[in-house]
Amino acid sequence: MSSMAYRFSDTLKWQDEWFVDLSSIEKLLFLYLYDNCDLAGFLELSYRKISFDLSCKEDEIKGAIKGLDKGIFLSDDGRCLLVKNFIKHQKNLPINPENKSHIGILKRVDLYINKFSNVTFDYKEGYLGIGALKPLKRGTGIGIVYSKISIEEREQKFKESLYDFTKYDKNPNGLYLPEIIREFFNYWREPNKSNTKMRFEMEKTWDLKLRLARWGNNNFGKKNNQLGYSESNKASAN
């Protein structure tokens, strides 16, 4: 017999204008999604299973999902959904990367968040719909986390994060010459079609030091030494 998962339920939802205005099937579906999503609020959609569980037609379920647009996010391919305030109502905000249960949430976010081009994630606020928001805050190596700053500001922060690795007069201990850093930066700053995320922000994991080391190894080969990439650095990247 499998163990049951116990979850918090916000009883005040019955006084919330949005919830009150939902149809009966929309209310039932929302409760179903809340009980069946994973610990981060994600659920792989199976209209056949949901319609069976709720004794409804698949078309009714699809219509109800449209009616829940203010409470859920649909993935770009329509195969997955996200309950917007789930982790908030489960008392899991703010996210603490050192909390074992929160690490599990972050792993699920890493697995699914890139399926939602209209959603970003913030340690303090949870899921945010793209509009006034967005990225880059690094977590614990578990993935990219996002906050409310523009893509231009994030690009500048990304650029500044490369300064310590750049070899020039004021930083003789830098590992890479400016040419390498410039090419690396230009490649990873490329935005997606909606201009909401840069290439590196769409990676599931991101360690700047290791990415630079791989860039030096893979792209420059025997030129490493003359470009300021030492053999000792090369060894540390393997």
Backbone as CSV, one residue per row, in Angstrom:
resi,resn,N_x,N_y,N_z,CA_x,CA_y,CA_z,C_x,C_y,C_z
1,MET,0.850,-1.194,0.000,0.000,0.000,0.000,0.884,1.242,0.000
2,SER,0.667,2.134,-0.936,1.517,3.332,-1.024,1.148,4.337,0.048
3,SER,2.132,5.137,0.485,1.878,6.148,1.505,1.159,7.344,0.898
4,MET,0.344,7.984,1.695,-0.430,9.126,1.237,0.377,10.403,1.391
5,ALA,0.184,11.333,0.474,0.849,12.638,0.562,-0.132,13.636,1.161
6,TYR,0.243,14.244,2.261,-0.621,15.218,2.913,-0.219,16.623,2.479
7,ARG,-1.208,17.459,2.169,-0.934,18.797,1.668,-1.800,19.829,2.367
8,PHE,-1.251,21.059,2.453,-2.026,22.160,3.008,-3.076,22.602,1.993
9,SER,-4.225,23.004,2.487,-5.275,23.538,1.618,-5.719,24.885,2.167
10,ASP,-5.748,25.889,1.312,-6.157,27.229,1.713,-7.682,27.309,1.730
11,THR,-8.270,27.240,2.907,-9.737,27.251,3.004,-10.335,28.594,2.599
12,LEU,-9.514,29.639,2.585,-10.018,30.964,2.195,-10.293,31.065,0.701
13,LYS,-9.905,30.040,-0.061,-10.173,30.085,-1.502,-11.671,30.166,-1.788
14,TRP,-12.481,29.661,-0.850,-13.928,29.694,-1.040,-14.496,31.098,-0.875
15,GLN,-13.636,32.015,-0.444,-14.041,33.420,-0.355,-13.338,34.275,-1.406
16,ASP,-12.440,33.643,-2.153,-11.707,34.351,-3.191,-12.607,34.545,-4.413
17,GLU,-12.676,35.772,-4.892,-13.572,36.097,-6.005,-13.289,35.246,-7.237
18,TRP,-11.991,35.035,-7.546,-11.638,34.226,-8.713,-12.169,32.810,-8.590
19,PHE,-11.966,32.197,-7.420,-12.396,30.816,-7.229,-13.913,30.704,-7.196
20,VAL,-14.559,31.650,-6.529,-16.026,31.637,-6.423,-16.678,31.701,-7.798
21,ASP,-16.079,32.462,-8.706,-16.657,32.641,-10.046,-16.418,31.464,-10.984
22,LEU,-15.626,30.483,-10.569,-15.392,29.311,-11.411,-16.652,28.454,-11.496
23,SER,-16.761,27.727,-12.604,-17.875,26.786,-12.736,-17.609,25.575,-11.842
24,SER,-18.603,24.731,-11.682,-18.448,23.550,-10.821,-17.323,22.646,-11.311
25,ILE,-17.250,22.403,-12.613,-16.214,21.527,-13.147,-14.834,22.171,-12.999
26,GLU,-14.767,23.491,-13.114,-13.486,24.186,-12.950,-13.007,24.102,-11.501
27,LYS,-13.922,24.253,-10.561,-13.560,24.101,-9.140,-13.062,22.681,-8.871
28,LEU,-13.802,21.701,-9.368,-13.427,20.303,-9.142,-12.067,20.002,-9.758
29,LEU,-11.832,20.485,-10.972,-10.560,20.247,-11.634,-9.409,20.894,-10.880
30,PHE,-9.630,22.118,-10.382,-8.567,22.807,-9.651,-8.176,22.012,-8.406
31,LEU,-9.161,21.494,-7.683,-8.876,20.684,-6.503,-8.139,19.402,-6.890
32,TYR,-8.528,18.827,-8.013,-7.875,17.617,-8.513,-6.404,17.887,-8.844
33,LEU,-6.151,18.999,-9.551,-4.776,19.353,-9.913,-3.930,19.571,-8.671
34,TYR,-4.526,20.197,-7.669,-3.823,20.480,-6.423,-3.412,19.195,-5.722
35,ASP,-4.267,18.177,-5.797,-3.978,16.907,-5.126,-3.032,16.013,-5.922
36,ASN,-2.938,16.235,-7.218,-2.197,15.305,-8.070,-0.900,15.850,-8.671
37,CYS,-0.646,17.149,-8.544,0.616,17.695,-9.057,1.779,17.233,-8.177
38,ASP,3.017,17.393,-8.674,4.163,16.981,-7.874,4.482,18.034,-6.817
39,LEU,5.538,17.821,-6.062,5.850,18.697,-4.940,6.205,20.125,-5.351
40,ALA,6.456,20.344,-6.654,6.756,21.693,-7.146,5.568,22.311,-7.878
41,GLY,4.466,21.559,-8.005,3.268,22.089,-8.648,3.090,21.693,-10.098
42,PHE,3.954,20.816,-10.629,3.873,20.405,-12.032,3.051,19.125,-12.183
43,LEU,2.371,19.006,-13.324,1.593,17.797,-13.616,1.619,17.520,-15.110
44,GLU,2.046,16.308,-15.469,1.974,15.867,-16.862,0.501,15.617,-17.184
45,LEU,0.017,16.203,-18.273,-1.407,16.130,-18.586,-1.781,14.841,-19.303
46,SER,-2.784,14.165,-18.783,-3.416,13.034,-19.458,-4.917,13.288,-19.385
47,TYR,-5.474,13.854,-20.446,-6.899,14.178,-20.436,-7.749,12.923,-20.245
48,ARG,-7.277,11.821,-20.791,-8.022,10.567,-20.657,-8.134,10.148,-19.197
49,LYS,-7.009,10.221,-18.473,-7.022,9.826,-17.057,-7.857,10.789,-16.216
50,ILE,-7.678,12.094,-16.463,-8.414,13.085,-15.677,-9.911,12.948,-15.908
51,SER,-10.306,12.763,-17.163,-11.731,12.626,-17.466,-12.305,11.367,-16.814
52,PHE,-11.488,10.303,-16.772,-11.928,9.074,-16.096,-12.077,9.312,-14.597
53,ASP,-11.056,9.927,-13.988,-11.075,10.161,-12.541,-12.235,11.060,-12.119
54,LEU,-12.579,12.039,-12.954,-13.624,13.012,-12.598,-14.972,12.709,-13.241
55,SER,-15.029,11.593,-13.968,-16.281,11.204,-14.638,-16.804,12.323,-15.538
56,CYS,-15.882,12.902,-16.311,-16.233,13.984,-17.236,-15.711,13.642,-18.623
57,LYS,-16.209,14.325,-19.631,-15.709,14.156,-20.983,-14.403,14.935,-21.139
58,GLU,-13.547,14.468,-22.037,-12.262,15.127,-22.251,-12.440,16.579,-22.686
59,ASP,-13.443,16.849,-23.514,-13.689,18.226,-23.957,-14.047,19.131,-22.784
60,GLU,-14.745,18.564,-21.800,-15.097,19.348,-20.610,-13.835,19.705,-19.821
61,ILE,-12.919,18.752,-19.742,-11.667,18.995,-19.021,-10.853,20.066,-19.728
62,LYS,-10.757,19.974,-21.046,-9.998,20.956,-21.812,-10.601,22.344,-21.661
63,GLY,-11.919,22.423,-21.659,-12.585,23.713,-21.459,-12.357,24.256,-20.063
64,ALA,-12.359,23.359,-19.062,-12.146,23.776,-17.673,-10.733,24.293,-17.475
65,ILE,-9.763,23.668,-18.146,-8.372,24.131,-18.037,-8.248,25.561,-18.557
66,LYS,-8.939,25.866,-19.649,-8.936,27.238,-20.167,-9.532,28.200,-19.143
67,GLY,-10.540,27.746,-18.426,-11.175,28.593,-17.412,-10.311,28.825,-16.191
68,LEU,-9.271,28.009,-16.037,-8.369,28.126,-14.877,-7.105,28.903,-15.205
69,ASP,-7.123,29.651,-16.299,-5.896,30.288,-16.782,-5.242,31.218,-15.771
70,LYS,-6.020,31.752,-14.823,-5.421,32.638,-13.820,-4.784,31.865,-12.669
71,GLY,-5.057,30.579,-12.593,-4.520,29.780,-11.494,-3.475,28.781,-11.910
72,ILE,-3.295,28.612,-13.227,-2.319,27.643,-13.712,-1.547,28.222,-14.893
73,PHE,-0.424,27.591,-15.212,0.324,27.867,-16.437,0.312,26.597,-17.271
74,LEU,0.147,26.735,-18.581,0.272,25.612,-19.495,1.638,25.657,-20.167
75,SER,2.273,24.494,-20.341,3.558,24.447,-21.022,3.383,24.809,-22.488
76,ASP,4.489,25.132,-23.149,4.433,25.543,-24.553,3.811,24.476,-25.449
77,ASP,4.064,23.193,-25.132,3.523,22.125,-25.962,2.163,21.628,-25.476
78,GLY,1.656,22.211,-24.370,0.344,21.841,-23.871,0.276,20.489,-23.191
79,ARG,1.431,19.882,-22.919,1.442,18.546,-22.332,1.647,18.542,-20.829
80,CYS,1.883,19.703,-20.283,2.176,19.803,-18.857,1.575,21.104,-18.334
81,LEU,1.195,21.111,-17.072,0.730,22.360,-16.477,1.392,22.581,-15.130
82,LEU,1.260,23.792,-14.637,1.861,24.197,-13.372,0.825,24.954,-12.560
83,VAL,0.593,24.529,-11.336,-0.306,25.241,-10.427,0.484,26.412,-9.841
84,LYS,0.068,27.635,-10.170,0.872,28.830,-9.896,1.313,28.976,-8.452
85,ASN,0.395,28.914,-7.511,0.710,29.236,-6.119,0.866,28.006,-5.237
86,PHE,1.123,26.860,-5.862,1.169,25.620,-5.089,2.239,25.651,-4.002
87,ILE,3.488,25.962,-4.373,4.552,25.911,-3.357,4.367,26.988,-2.293
88,LYS,3.714,28.091,-2.660,3.415,29.136,-1.682,2.424,28.615,-0.644
89,HIS,1.361,27.968,-1.111,0.334,27.465,-0.200,0.802,26.249,0.587
90,GLN,1.872,25.605,0.116,2.452,24.499,0.880,3.517,24.984,1.865
91,LYS,3.572,26.299,2.055,4.484,26.923,3.029,5.956,26.651,2.709
92,ASN,6.285,26.612,1.421,7.662,26.320,1.018,8.423,27.545,0.521
93,LEU,7.861,28.727,0.699,8.570,29.950,0.330,8.981,30.701,1.587
94,PRO,10.145,31.332,1.583,11.138,31.338,0.503,11.868,29.999,0.410
95,ILE,12.368,29.690,-0.783,13.107,28.451,-1.000,14.483,28.553,-0.350
96,ASN,14.843,27.522,0.387,16.161,27.434,1.012,16.922,26.290,0.352
97,PRO,17.952,26.580,-0.459,18.687,25.534,-1.189,19.346,24.492,-0.300
98,GLU,19.460,24.773,1.006,20.083,23.813,1.916,19.054,22.916,2.593
99,ASN,17.777,23.208,2.353,16.690,22.398,2.905,16.464,21.197,1.980
100,LYS,16.527,19.983,2.514,16.447,18.793,1.681,15.151,18.726,0.880
101,SER,14.038,19.089,1.498,12.764,19.048,0.771,12.730,20.116,-0.314
102,HIS,13.381,21.246,-0.075,13.432,22.305,-1.080,14.343,21.925,-2.242
103,ILE,15.382,21.138,-1.966,16.244,20.655,-3.043,15.424,19.811,-4.008
104,GLY,14.502,19.027,-3.466,13.621,18.226,-4.308,12.753,19.103,-5.201
105,ILE,12.273,20.214,-4.647,11.470,21.157,-5.428,12.308,21.756,-6.546
106,LEU,13.532,22.174,-6.222,14.408,22.790,-7.218,14.757,21.823,-8.343
107,LYS,14.875,20.545,-8.021,15.151,19.556,-9.063,13.973,19.455,-10.026
108,ARG,12.756,19.530,-9.491,11.572,19.486,-10.347,11.472,20.760,-11.192
109,VAL,11.805,21.891,-10.585,11.809,23.147,-11.334,12.798,23.062,-12.482
110,ASP,13.993,22.539,-12.190,15.015,22.373,-13.224,14.512,21.511,-14.377
111,LEU,13.772,20.456,-14.025,13.294,19.500,-15.018,12.230,20.095,-15.928
112,TYR,11.387,20.980,-15.372,10.211,21.431,-16.111,10.211,22.890,-16.564
113,ILE,10.922,23.770,-15.882,10.723,25.203,-16.097,10.969,25.649,-17.535
114,ASN,11.900,25.006,-18.227,12.177,25.417,-19.601,11.082,25.029,-20.586
115,LYS,10.111,24.246,-20.128,8.955,23.919,-20.961,7.950,25.069,-20.982
116,PHE,8.158,26.053,-20.092,7.234,27.172,-19.950,7.965,28.472,-20.290
117,SER,7.862,28.924,-21.532,8.566,30.146,-21.919,7.933,31.383,-21.290
118,ASN,6.735,31.246,-20.733,6.034,32.378,-20.121,6.159,32.393,-18.600
119,VAL,7.074,31.591,-18.053,7.193,31.472,-16.599,8.646,31.566,-16.168
120,THR,8.893,32.250,-15.076,10.202,32.231,-14.429,10.002,31.878,-12.960
121,PHE,11.098,31.684,-12.268,11.021,31.217,-10.889,11.947,32.039,-10.005
122,ASP,11.452,32.396,-8.823,12.217,33.208,-7.886,12.205,32.533,-6.515
123,TYR,13.349,32.500,-5.838,13.434,31.830,-4.537,12.433,32.402,-3.525
124,LYS,12.216,33.695,-3.552,11.341,34.330,-2.566,9.869,34.333,-2.977
125,GLU,9.607,34.534,-4.273,8.232,34.721,-4.722,7.624,33.525,-5.426
126,GLY,8.426,32.545,-5.784,7.893,31.386,-6.479,7.787,31.628,-7.971
127,TYR,6.709,31.150,-8.584,6.531,31.258,-10.027,5.966,32.624,-10.417
128,LEU,6.544,33.180,-11.478,6.127,34.490,-11.958,5.852,34.422,-13.453
129,GLY,4.730,34.989,-13.875,4.432,35.043,-15.298,5.285,36.114,-15.952
130,ILE,5.858,35.802,-17.098,6.720,36.765,-17.777,5.891,37.920,-18.282
131,GLY,6.377,39.091,-17.988,5.709,40.313,-18.372,6.576,41.415,-17.822
132,ALA,6.627,41.488,-16.511,7.460,42.496,-15.871,8.655,41.886,-15.178
133,LEU,8.928,40.661,-15.456,9.853,39.929,-14.623,11.095,39.358,-15.290
134,LYS,11.801,38.632,-14.597,12.748,37.633,-15.033,14.020,37.422,-14.254
135,PRO,15.061,36.909,-14.908,16.092,36.131,-14.343,17.269,36.691,-13.678
136,LEU,18.133,36.396,-13.379,19.223,35.541,-13.108,19.756,35.658,-11.693
137,LYS,19.487,34.710,-11.021,20.027,34.544,-9.712,20.501,33.119,-9.666
138,ARG,21.722,32.897,-9.256,22.199,31.521,-9.220,21.838,30.899,-7.893
139,GLY,21.538,29.648,-7.938,21.200,28.954,-6.726,22.378,28.167,-6.199
140,THR,22.258,26.854,-6.184,23.278,26.006,-5.586,23.874,25.080,-6.618
141,GLY,23.803,25.448,-7.877,24.268,24.536,-8.904,23.140,23.647,-9.384
142,ILE,21.955,23.775,-8.778,20.824,22.941,-9.160,20.111,23.553,-10.342
143,GLY,20.393,24.788,-10.678,19.748,25.349,-11.848,19.720,26.852,-11.834
144,ILE,19.052,27.407,-12.813,18.918,28.847,-12.929,17.650,29.280,-12.221
145,VAL,17.730,30.353,-11.484,16.561,30.894,-10.818,16.395,32.326,-11.269
146,TYR,15.157,32.805,-11.297,14.897,34.082,-11.934,14.280,35.119,-11.001
147,SER,14.484,36.375,-11.298,13.910,37.470,-10.523,13.499,38.592,-11.460
148,LYS,12.939,39.686,-10.911,12.348,40.730,-11.726,13.349,41.760,-12.227
149,ILE,14.216,41.391,-13.113,15.108,42.359,-13.734,15.095,42.120,-15.239
150,SER,15.335,43.160,-15.993,15.241,43.077,-17.446,16.364,42.236,-18.026
151,ILE,16.175,41.800,-19.259,17.196,40.996,-19.917,18.462,41.822,-20.150
152,GLU,18.321,43.134,-20.348,19.493,44.004,-20.521,20.326,44.065,-19.241
153,GLU,19.631,44.167,-18.113,20.338,44.203,-16.824,21.022,42.869,-16.547
154,ARG,20.338,41.783,-16.892,20.910,40.466,-16.662,22.117,40.229,-17.556
155,GLU,22.052,40.752,-18.767,23.190,40.638,-19.679,24.408,41.357,-19.107
156,GLN,24.180,42.542,-18.526,25.277,43.294,-17.933,25.865,42.543,-16.734
157,LYS,25.001,41.931,-15.914,25.474,41.155,-14.770,26.285,39.949,-15.230
158,PHE,25.837,39.332,-16.311,26.566,38.197,-16.866,27.950,38.650,-17.331
159,LYS,27.994,39.790,-18.006,29.256,40.332,-18.491,30.208,40.613,-17.331
160,GLU,29.681,41.224,-16.279,30.503,41.564,-15.114,31.031,40.316,-14.422
161,SER,30.250,39.221,-14.472,30.688,37.983,-13.818,31.920,37.377,-14.488
162,LEU,32.216,37.834,-15.702,33.374,37.317,-16.451,34.661,38.093,-16.171
163,TYR,34.549,39.239,-15.512,35.729,40.087,-15.302,36.836,39.370,-14.544
164,ASP,36.471,38.636,-13.503,37.495,37.975,-12.681,38.276,36.915,-13.452
165,PHE,37.702,36.425,-14.548,38.361,35.383,-15.330,39.177,35.954,-16.495
166,THR,39.082,37.268,-16.691,39.732,37.906,-17.840,41.158,38.327,-17.497
167,LYS,42.085,38.000,-18.372,43.496,38.313,-18.156,43.836,39.634,-18.829
168,TYR,44.125,40.670,-18.022,44.527,41.974,-18.549,45.396,42.659,-17.504
169,ASP,45.860,43.874,-17.779,46.846,44.540,-16.920,46.445,44.586,-15.458
170,LYS,45.186,44.943,-15.190,44.739,45.089,-13.805,44.367,43.756,-13.167
171,ASN,44.335,42.709,-13.959,43.995,41.395,-13.424,44.906,40.331,-14.055
172,PRO,46.188,40.370,-13.726,47.169,39.445,-14.339,46.905,37.984,-14.006
173,ASN,46.102,37.730,-12.963,45.806,36.352,-12.570,44.603,35.765,-13.311
174,GLY,44.027,36.550,-14.208,42.909,36.048,-14.992,43.318,34.845,-15.821
175,LEU,42.391,33.923,-16.039,42.715,32.669,-16.724,42.638,32.761,-18.242
176,TYR,41.901,33.754,-18.774,41.661,33.785,-20.211,41.871,35.192,-20.778
177,LEU,42.423,35.231,-21.980,42.587,36.512,-22.653,41.220,37.059,-23.080
178,PRO,41.136,38.380,-23.288,39.851,39.013,-23.626,39.165,38.408,-24.846
179,GLU,39.962,37.908,-25.833,39.343,37.342,-27.031,38.463,36.145,-26.687
180,ILE,38.967,35.302,-25.780,38.208,34.121,-25.375,36.949,34.528,-24.635
181,ILE,37.093,35.447,-23.683,35.959,35.905,-22.886,34.903,36.540,-23.778
182,ARG,35.346,37.337,-24.742,34.405,38.021,-25.638,33.602,37.020,-26.470
183,GLU,34.274,36.016,-27.016,33.571,35.020,-27.821,32.612,34.192,-26.961
184,PHE,33.066,33.853,-25.771,32.222,33.102,-24.825,30.967,33.902,-24.481
185,PHE,31.173,35.172,-24.148,30.067,36.054,-23.789,29.072,36.215,-24.936
186,ASN,29.583,36.470,-26.127,28.699,36.686,-27.281,27.879,35.448,-27.615
187,TYR,28.466,34.278,-27.384,27.726,33.043,-27.663,26.613,32.823,-26.640
188,TRP,26.943,32.938,-25.362,25.981,32.577,-24.313,24.964,33.670,-23.997
189,ARG,25.181,34.893,-24.475,24.207,35.954,-24.200,23.081,35.988,-25.243
190,GLU,23.169,35.189,-26.304,22.169,35.223,-27.377,20.772,34.960,-26.806
191,PRO,19.812,35.845,-27.080,18.458,35.687,-26.531,17.609,34.718,-27.343
192,ASN,16.546,34.206,-26.716,15.599,33.377,-27.458,14.704,34.273,-28.322
193,LYS,13.791,33.671,-29.065,12.974,34.421,-30.013,12.107,35.475,-29.332
194,SER,11.645,35.184,-28.121,10.788,36.135,-27.402,11.585,37.186,-26.631
195,ASN,12.923,37.087,-26.715,13.815,38.031,-26.034,13.550,38.090,-24.532
196,THR,13.293,36.931,-23.940,13.034,36.860,-22.501,14.145,36.146,-21.730
197,LYS,14.891,35.283,-22.431,15.972,34.551,-21.773,17.180,34.468,-22.699
198,MET,18.349,34.521,-22.097,19.578,34.316,-22.854,19.891,32.826,-22.913
199,ARG,20.766,32.468,-23.850,21.089,31.058,-24.071,21.501,30.364,-22.772
200,PHE,22.382,31.010,-21.992,22.892,30.340,-20.801,21.808,30.180,-19.738
201,GLU,20.779,31.045,-19.759,19.698,30.943,-18.781,18.771,29.769,-19.068
202,MET,18.869,29.211,-20.265,18.016,28.088,-20.623,18.692,26.742,-20.379
203,GLU,19.937,26.801,-19.853,20.629,25.575,-19.487,20.080,25.043,-18.164
204,LYS,20.008,23.731,-18.020,19.492,23.141,-16.777,20.448,23.370,-15.611
205,THR,21.742,23.357,-15.884,22.741,23.657,-14.853,23.741,24.643,-15.427
206,TRP,24.363,25.413,-14.538,25.307,26.421,-15.014,26.368,26.683,-13.956
207,ASP,27.600,26.302,-14.262,28.756,26.626,-13.427,29.717,27.387,-14.326
208,LEU,29.862,28.682,-14.102,30.622,29.542,-14.998,32.063,29.078,-15.162
209,LYS,32.709,28.719,-14.072,34.109,28.304,-14.139,34.279,27.064,-15.008
210,LEU,33.402,26.081,-14.821,33.492,24.852,-15.600,33.135,25.084,-17.065
211,ARG,32.151,25.963,-17.306,31.774,26.252,-18.694,32.927,26.924,-19.450
212,LEU,33.614,27.839,-18.766,34.765,28.496,-19.392,35.884,27.498,-19.674
213,ALA,36.095,26.590,-18.733,37.136,25.584,-18.917,36.818,24.686,-20.114
214,ARG,35.560,24.284,-20.234,35.166,23.443,-21.374,35.292,24.212,-22.679
215,TRP,34.942,25.503,-22.633,35.052,26.350,-23.823,36.504,26.386,-24.300
216,GLY,37.422,26.557,-23.350,38.835,26.582,-23.701,39.311,25.252,-24.262
217,ASN,38.894,24.159,-23.635,39.298,22.831,-24.089,38.738,22.494,-25.463
218,ASN,37.454,22.713,-25.646,36.772,22.264,-26.858,37.024,23.140,-28.076
219,ASN,37.175,24.449,-27.847,37.238,25.354,-28.987,38.636,25.811,-29.388
220,PHE,39.585,25.680,-28.471,40.891,26.250,-28.788,42.008,25.233,-28.890
221,GLY,41.791,24.017,-28.378,42.767,22.946,-28.546,44.191,23.352,-28.255
222,LYS,45.057,23.216,-29.239,46.478,23.494,-29.054,46.773,24.975,-28.878
223,LYS,45.799,25.834,-29.138,46.023,27.275,-28.996,45.871,27.737,-27.555
224,ASN,45.516,26.803,-26.651,45.221,27.198,-25.278,46.318,28.029,-24.639
225,ASN,47.572,27.561,-24.770,48.665,28.255,-24.089,48.849,29.675,-24.604
226,GLN,48.842,29.869,-25.899,49.079,31.200,-26.423,47.887,32.129,-26.205
227,LEU,46.730,31.557,-25.854,45.554,32.393,-25.589,45.354,32.632,-24.095
228,GLY,46.321,32.194,-23.296,46.229,32.457,-21.866,45.528,31.382,-21.088
229,TYR,45.401,30.193,-21.676,44.737,29.086,-21.000,45.797,28.064,-20.656
230,SER,46.190,27.952,-19.405,47.343,27.156,-19.011,47.044,25.670,-18.966
231,GLU,48.098,24.869,-18.998,47.930,23.423,-18.919,47.314,23.015,-17.587
232,SER,47.674,23.737,-16.504,47.115,23.408,-15.198,45.621,23.670,-15.180
233,ASN,45.201,24.753,-15.840,43.768,25.050,-15.917,43.055,24.002,-16.743
234,LYS,43.723,23.563,-17.808,43.141,22.557,-18.689,42.911,21.257,-17.917
235,ALA,43.883,20.895,-17.086,43.760,19.666,-16.323,42.605,19.736,-15.328
236,SER,42.421,20.927,-14.734,41.366,21.073,-13.730,39.985,20.996,-14.344
237,ALA,39.901,21.187,-15.653,38.595,21.152,-16.303,38.154,19.745,-16.631
238,ASN,39.074,18.788,-16.568,38.745,17.418,-16.959,38.219,16.621,-15.767
